Amino acid sequence: MSGSATTPVVRLDHVARTYHAGSISVPAVRDISLEIRPRVFSVIVGPSGSGKTTLLNMIGCIDVPDSGEVVIGGEDVLRFSDNALADFRARTIGYVFQSFNLIPVLSAFENVEYPLLLLKIPPGERKRRTLAMLEAVGLEAQGAQRPNELSGGQKQRVAIARALVKEPALVLADEPTANLDSATGTAIIGLMRRMQETFHTSFIFSTHDSRLMAEADQTFSIRDGMLV
């Protein structure tokens, strides 16, 4: 991934996305341009249906805009083939979801290790990085447990470890504290801030959580698909 500490980790130029259902067209994102600085906490805030998730999905190369330009770490990702884009996404971007999205039949260790398997990292290196990441999120003793044996906060810690284990430049988190109680949510926010400072990763959140908003280095407010 090209770029430097001063190059925006994300740059969107006039991106727009409309969803179509039969004869109905719903504009989700309308002509948004923004730049996100590297190595910071950035937060996208707005009411439900405002376009937050669509915007996050376009930054994460999951969704493609109808128009505009998406540049991640200096790379114009819309020029990639489907295979090249999937490879870029696998290497460059980590994801943390409000519903955790852990694989239920895998242990915590195996869930964290899984992205490294996809990247064909050698077994010794996989084990070293997975154990180090479990320790970093305070779950070194829970590696053998499956998701149904973990609390909500522990599941989210596994999800954070899984997102960071491949050493991505960018981690996207969609409402990461929504399914957590207040104390656990506060602890998870503190953990993500420590991870961001330790690994120099850029975090981009979509959130309604005022505690996450208070931690933000950059805030983007979206309403009716437009920045406000």
Secondary structure, 3 states (H helix, E strand, C coil): CCCCCCCCCEEEEEEEEEEEECCEEEEEEEEEEEEECCCCEEEEECCCCCCHHHHHHHHCCCCCCCEEEEEECCEEHHHCCHHHHHHHHHHHEEEEECCCCCCCCCCHHHHHHHHHHHCCCCHHHHHHHHHHHHHHCCCHHHCCCCHHHCCHHHHHHHHHHHHHCCCCCEEEEECCCCCCCHHHHHHHHHHHHHHHHHHCCEEEEEECCHHHHHHCCEEEEEECCEEC
